[in-house]
Amino acid sequence: MHAASLAPFAVCGYNVSMAKSESRPYAPAPGEVASEARRAGFKLTPAQTESLSRYLTLLLKWNRAMNLVGRAGWPDVFRDLAADSLHLAAFLPRLPLPAAPLSLDLGAGAGLPGIPLRVLWDAGDYVLVELREKRAVFLAQAAAALKLPRTRAWRGRAENALAGLAELGLGGCEADRRDADGRADLVLSRAFMPWPKLLPLAAELLAGGGVLVILANEAPPEAGEFASAGFTLADSQSYPSGARTRYFWALTKEPSTPPLKMSLVASSSA
């Protein structure tokens, strides 16, 4: 298990770094991305729209070989998936996080929400955790192409993410972090596993007082549902996503909660 290579990668005989021009997917211009962001309620800087345009172009290019998102056009990808990252970037600053949090994005897959999130929210170190090699390579390529600060891909199981942080030289005692034993300040999960199974895993990975953010399609249950796993519901937010409503759940790990012994095997997200 290791940080993903940045070398060009051939998938199923298709070299994603050498696509033929006639079959290249449409690349959205920064102005088009800015227009979609405004429809979602956000005004982005020119640098942000340029980065998101590059990411969407790269994603669709790789998608032809790997089926990363299962959608053909960039407007669908932006509205259904990437726009969540814009809402998330506005949500995170109100949470009880240190100035430079250490974040783990579990089952990072196609880089959603992580890659667009880092375009808008670049606090601390951010590690995209992905088990599948091809997707891990894509994540590393995307982070490098966009020059995202302190953003890395690590290939391995989520249960082993603390070892991954050690491999990357992250997780030590720093002046602006609350934890000294290598645990994360923030864990993010989008469709990685059902939340009752996710809580023991997050308890292993988070420092005391750390935050678990779940991207969900339903409102959070009663706050007492999380107590037995040592979490409290600190905040939540609903936001529009097309004709649907989606939610962020922010759960804080009790400072005195020891890591829970797990008997589960995590699977990576699609």
FENLIN-V401213 format. One record per residue. RES is the residue in three letters. SS is DSSP state (~ for helix, > for strand, _ for the rest). PHI is phi in whole degrees, -180 to 180 (999 if undefined). D_LAST is the distance of its C-alpha to the last C-alpha in Angstrom with 2 decimals. Layout:
BEGIN
res=RES ss=SS phi=PHI d_last=D_LAST
res=RES ss=SS phi=PHI d_last=D_LAST
END
This chain:
BEGIN
res=MET ss=_ phi=999 d_last=19.12
res=HIS ss=> phi=-163 d_last=19.91
res=ALA ss=> phi=-66 d_last=19.48
res=ALA ss=_ phi=-70 d_last=17.78
res=SER ss=_ phi=-69 d_last=20.38
res=LEU ss=_ phi=-100 d_last=21.24
res=ALA ss=_ phi=-70 d_last=22.68
res=PRO ss=_ phi=-56 d_last=21.87
res=PHE ss=_ phi=-130 d_last=19.26
res=ALA ss=> phi=-98 d_last=19.61
res=VAL ss=> phi=-120 d_last=16.66
res=CYS ss=_ phi=52 d_last=17.89
res=GLY ss=_ phi=81 d_last=21.27
res=TYR ss=> phi=-110 d_last=20.30
res=ASN ss=> phi=-84 d_last=21.35
res=VAL ss=_ phi=-69 d_last=19.35
res=SER ss=_ phi=-90 d_last=22.36
res=MET ss=_ phi=-138 d_last=24.80
res=ALA ss=_ phi=-67 d_last=23.57
res=LYS ss=_ phi=-69 d_last=26.56
res=SER ss=~ phi=-62 d_last=27.78
res=GLU ss=~ phi=-71 d_last=28.20
res=SER ss=~ phi=-107 d_last=24.55
res=ARG ss=_ phi=-71 d_last=23.24
res=PRO ss=_ phi=-67 d_last=21.18
res=TYR ss=_ phi=-61 d_last=23.13
res=ALA ss=_ phi=-100 d_last=23.24
res=PRO ss=_ phi=-70 d_last=23.86
res=ALA ss=_ phi=-75 d_last=27.03
res=PRO ss=~ phi=-54 d_last=27.17
res=GLY ss=~ phi=-63 d_last=29.46
res=GLU ss=~ phi=-68 d_last=27.01
res=VAL ss=~ phi=-64 d_last=24.35
res=ALA ss=~ phi=-60 d_last=27.18
res=SER ss=~ phi=-65 d_last=28.04
res=GLU ss=~ phi=-64 d_last=24.60
res=ALA ss=~ phi=-63 d_last=24.65
res=ARG ss=~ phi=-63 d_last=28.12
res=ARG ss=~ phi=-62 d_last=27.04
res=ALA ss=_ phi=-84 d_last=24.59
res=GLY ss=_ phi=99 d_last=27.58
res=PHE ss=_ phi=-127 d_last=27.20
res=LYS ss=_ phi=-108 d_last=29.60
res=LEU ss=_ phi=-100 d_last=28.14
res=THR ss=_ phi=-79 d_last=30.25
res=PRO ss=~ phi=-56 d_last=30.63
res=ALA ss=~ phi=-65 d_last=28.95
res=GLN ss=~ phi=-67 d_last=25.86
res=THR ss=~ phi=-67 d_last=25.65
res=GLU ss=~ phi=-63 d_last=26.21
res=SER ss=~ phi=-66 d_last=23.34
res=LEU ss=~ phi=-67 d_last=20.90
res=SER ss=~ phi=-62 d_last=22.27
res=ARG ss=~ phi=-65 d_last=21.68
res=TYR ss=~ phi=-64 d_last=18.07
res=LEU ss=~ phi=-62 d_last=17.34
res=THR ss=~ phi=-64 d_last=19.36
res=LEU ss=~ phi=-63 d_last=17.60
res=LEU ss=~ phi=-61 d_last=14.10
res=LEU ss=~ phi=-68 d_last=15.45
res=LYS ss=~ phi=-63 d_last=17.31
res=TRP ss=~ phi=-71 d_last=14.48
res=ASN ss=~ phi=-62 d_last=12.41
res=ARG ss=~ phi=-64 d_last=15.24
res=ALA ss=~ phi=-98 d_last=14.68
res=MET ss=~ phi=-122 d_last=10.98
res=ASN ss=_ phi=53 d_last=9.41
res=LEU ss=_ phi=-68 d_last=7.46
res=VAL ss=_ phi=-124 d_last=7.97
res=GLY ss=_ phi=69 d_last=9.78
res=ARG ss=_ phi=-125 d_last=12.85
res=ALA ss=_ phi=-86 d_last=16.10
res=GLY ss=_ phi=-111 d_last=18.08
res=TRP ss=~ phi=-66 d_last=18.02
res=PRO ss=~ phi=-60 d_last=19.71
res=ASP ss=~ phi=-65 d_last=16.93
res=VAL ss=~ phi=-62 d_last=14.35
res=PHE ss=~ phi=-64 d_last=16.97
res=ARG ss=~ phi=-69 d_last=18.00
res=ASP ss=~ phi=-86 d_last=14.80
res=LEU ss=~ phi=-129 d_last=12.78
res=ALA ss=~ phi=-68 d_last=15.12
res=ALA ss=~ phi=-61 d_last=18.02
res=ASP ss=~ phi=-57 d_last=16.49
res=SER ss=~ phi=-66 d_last=17.09
res=LEU ss=~ phi=-66 d_last=20.69
res=HIS ss=~ phi=-65 d_last=21.30
res=LEU ss=~ phi=-66 d_last=19.81
res=ALA ss=~ phi=-63 d_last=22.13
res=ALA ss=~ phi=-81 d_last=25.00
res=PHE ss=~ phi=-82 d_last=24.12
res=LEU ss=~ phi=-61 d_last=23.85
res=PRO ss=_ phi=-61 d_last=27.48
res=ARG ss=_ phi=-89 d_last=28.90
res=LEU ss=_ phi=-90 d_last=27.37
res=PRO ss=_ phi=-78 d_last=29.50
res=LEU ss=_ phi=-114 d_last=28.09
res=PRO ss=_ phi=-66 d_last=30.24
res=ALA ss=_ phi=-62 d_last=31.05
res=ALA ss=_ phi=-128 d_last=28.79
res=PRO ss=_ phi=-70 d_last=25.99
res=LEU ss=> phi=-97 d_last=23.81
res=SER ss=> phi=-118 d_last=20.21
res=LEU ss=> phi=-120 d_last=17.06
res=ASP ss=> phi=-106 d_last=13.62
res=LEU ss=> phi=-85 d_last=11.44
res=GLY ss=_ phi=60 d_last=7.89
res=ALA ss=_ phi=-68 d_last=8.65
res=GLY ss=_ phi=54 d_last=5.98
res=ALA ss=_ phi=-87 d_last=7.94
res=GLY ss=_ phi=88 d_last=10.61
res=LEU ss=_ phi=-120 d_last=10.48
res=PRO ss=_ phi=-93 d_last=12.69
res=GLY ss=~ phi=-60 d_last=14.07
res=ILE ss=~ phi=-66 d_last=15.51
res=PRO ss=~ phi=-62 d_last=17.27
res=LEU ss=~ phi=-59 d_last=18.27
res=ARG ss=~ phi=-70 d_last=20.08
res=VAL ss=~ phi=-66 d_last=21.91
res=LEU ss=~ phi=-102 d_last=23.52
res=TRP ss=_ phi=-131 d_last=23.56
res=ASP ss=_ phi=-115 d_last=24.47
res=ALA ss=_ phi=-70 d_last=26.03
res=GLY ss=_ phi=64 d_last=26.06
res=ASP ss=> phi=-104 d_last=23.61
res=TYR ss=> phi=-131 d_last=19.85
res=VAL ss=> phi=-118 d_last=17.56
res=LEU ss=> phi=-89 d_last=13.90
res=VAL ss=> phi=-97 d_last=12.75
res=GLU ss=> phi=-146 d_last=10.10
res=LEU ss=_ phi=-76 d_last=10.70
res=ARG ss=_ phi=-78 d_last=9.70
res=GLU ss=~ phi=-60 d_last=12.77
res=LYS ss=~ phi=-61 d_last=11.99
res=ARG ss=~ phi=-70 d_last=9.55
res=ALA ss=~ phi=-63 d_last=12.18
res=VAL ss=~ phi=-65 d_last=14.84
res=PHE ss=~ phi=-59 d_last=13.51
res=LEU ss=~ phi=-60 d_last=13.46
res=ALA ss=~ phi=-64 d_last=16.95
res=GLN ss=~ phi=-62 d_last=18.16
res=ALA ss=~ phi=-66 d_last=17.23
res=ALA ss=~ phi=-62 d_last=18.85
res=ALA ss=~ phi=-71 d_last=21.83
res=ALA ss=~ phi=-63 d_last=22.26
res=LEU ss=_ phi=-90 d_last=22.41
res=LYS ss=_ phi=55 d_last=24.54
res=LEU ss=_ phi=-72 d_last=22.74
res=PRO ss=_ phi=-69 d_last=25.08
res=ARG ss=_ phi=52 d_last=24.26
res=THR ss=> phi=-124 d_last=20.52
res=ARG ss=> phi=-135 d_last=19.08
res=ALA ss=> phi=-104 d_last=16.03
res=TRP ss=> phi=-132 d_last=16.28
res=ARG ss=> phi=-95 d_last=14.60
res=GLY ss=_ phi=167 d_last=14.88
res=ARG ss=_ phi=-76 d_last=14.21
res=ALA ss=~ phi=-61 d_last=14.35
res=GLU ss=~ phi=-61 d_last=17.59
res=ASN ss=~ phi=-103 d_last=19.12
res=ALA ss=~ phi=-65 d_last=18.39
res=LEU ss=~ phi=-66 d_last=22.11
res=ALA ss=~ phi=-65 d_last=23.09
res=GLY ss=~ phi=-63 d_last=20.79
res=LEU ss=~ phi=-62 d_last=22.70
res=ALA ss=~ phi=-64 d_last=25.88
res=GLU ss=~ phi=-60 d_last=24.91
res=LEU ss=_ phi=-83 d_last=24.33
res=GLY ss=_ phi=76 d_last=27.65
res=LEU ss=_ phi=-112 d_last=26.33
res=GLY ss=_ phi=94 d_last=27.09
res=GLY ss=_ phi=-79 d_last=30.88
res=CYS ss=_ phi=-76 d_last=33.52
res=GLU ss=_ phi=-128 d_last=33.87
res=ALA ss=_ phi=-61 d_last=36.27
res=ASP ss=_ phi=-103 d_last=33.75
res=ARG ss=_ phi=-119 d_last=31.38
res=ARG ss=_ phi=-89 d_last=32.14
res=ASP ss=_ phi=-116 d_last=31.01
res=ALA ss=_ phi=-114 d_last=32.70
res=ASP ss=_ phi=-109 d_last=30.84
res=GLY ss=_ phi=88 d_last=27.64
res=ARG ss=_ phi=-89 d_last=25.44
res=ALA ss=> phi=-84 d_last=23.33
res=ASP ss=> phi=-93 d_last=24.64
res=LEU ss=> phi=-142 d_last=21.38
res=VAL ss=> phi=-122 d_last=17.97
res=LEU ss=> phi=-117 d_last=15.22
res=SER ss=> phi=-142 d_last=12.30
res=ARG ss=> phi=-127 d_last=10.03
res=ALA ss=_ phi=56 d_last=8.36
res=PHE ss=_ phi=-81 d_last=8.31
res=MET ss=_ phi=-163 d_last=10.94
res=PRO ss=_ phi=-57 d_last=13.99
res=TRP ss=~ phi=-61 d_last=16.50
res=PRO ss=~ phi=-61 d_last=19.29
res=LYS ss=~ phi=-83 d_last=17.46
res=LEU ss=~ phi=-71 d_last=16.27
res=LEU ss=~ phi=-59 d_last=19.91
res=PRO ss=~ phi=-62 d_last=21.35
res=LEU ss=~ phi=-65 d_last=18.77
res=ALA ss=~ phi=-63 d_last=19.46
res=ALA ss=~ phi=-63 d_last=23.15
res=GLU ss=~ phi=-68 d_last=23.00
res=LEU ss=~ phi=-90 d_last=21.53
res=LEU ss=> phi=-93 d_last=23.55
res=ALA ss=> phi=-71 d_last=27.18
res=GLY ss=> phi=-58 d_last=29.57
res=GLY ss=> phi=84 d_last=29.37
res=GLY ss=> phi=-70 d_last=25.87
res=VAL ss=> phi=-120 d_last=23.44
res=LEU ss=> phi=-107 d_last=20.07
res=VAL ss=> phi=-111 d_last=18.43
res=ILE ss=> phi=-110 d_last=15.97
res=LEU ss=> phi=-92 d_last=14.54
res=ALA ss=> phi=-131 d_last=15.20
res=ASN ss=_ phi=-99 d_last=16.18
res=GLU ss=_ phi=-139 d_last=19.41
res=ALA ss=_ phi=-66 d_last=22.33
res=PRO ss=_ phi=-67 d_last=22.67
res=PRO ss=_ phi=-72 d_last=24.79
res=GLU ss=_ phi=-57 d_last=28.26
res=ALA ss=~ phi=-57 d_last=28.61
res=GLY ss=~ phi=-65 d_last=30.15
res=GLU ss=~ phi=-64 d_last=26.94
res=PHE ss=~ phi=-97 d_last=25.81
res=ALA ss=~ phi=-63 d_last=29.22
res=SER ss=~ phi=-65 d_last=29.07
res=ALA ss=~ phi=-94 d_last=26.24
res=GLY ss=_ phi=84 d_last=28.30
res=PHE ss=> phi=-121 d_last=26.57
res=THR ss=> phi=-124 d_last=28.11
res=LEU ss=> phi=-80 d_last=26.71
res=ALA ss=> phi=-88 d_last=27.98
res=ASP ss=> phi=-166 d_last=26.75
res=SER ss=> phi=-155 d_last=24.53
res=GLN ss=> phi=-151 d_last=24.19
res=SER ss=> phi=-103 d_last=23.31
res=TYR ss=> phi=-154 d_last=22.75
res=PRO ss=> phi=-77 d_last=22.58
res=SER ss=> phi=-140 d_last=19.56
res=GLY ss=_ phi=65 d_last=21.15
res=ALA ss=_ phi=-87 d_last=22.70
res=ARG ss=> phi=-106 d_last=20.63
res=THR ss=> phi=-120 d_last=21.07
res=ARG ss=> phi=-118 d_last=18.51
res=TYR ss=> phi=-140 d_last=19.42
res=PHE ss=> phi=-109 d_last=19.43
res=TRP ss=> phi=-110 d_last=20.68
res=ALA ss=> phi=-116 d_last=22.50
res=LEU ss=> phi=-113 d_last=23.65
res=THR ss=> phi=-103 d_last=26.15
res=LYS ss=> phi=-81 d_last=26.77
res=GLU ss=_ phi=-61 d_last=30.42
res=PRO ss=_ phi=-57 d_last=32.31
res=SER ss=_ phi=-92 d_last=33.88
res=THR ss=_ phi=-77 d_last=30.77
res=PRO ss=_ phi=-74 d_last=30.43
res=PRO ss=_ phi=-58 d_last=27.07
res=LEU ss=_ phi=-91 d_last=26.22
res=LYS ss=_ phi=-74 d_last=25.97
res=MET ss=_ phi=-106 d_last=22.63
res=SER ss=_ phi=-127 d_last=22.27
res=LEU ss=_ phi=-119 d_last=18.51
res=VAL ss=_ phi=-119 d_last=15.88
res=ALA ss=_ phi=-75 d_last=12.66
res=SER ss=_ phi=-117 d_last=9.34
res=SER ss=_ phi=-75 d_last=6.63
res=SER ss=_ phi=-76 d_last=3.74
res=ALA ss=_ phi=-74 d_last=0.00
END
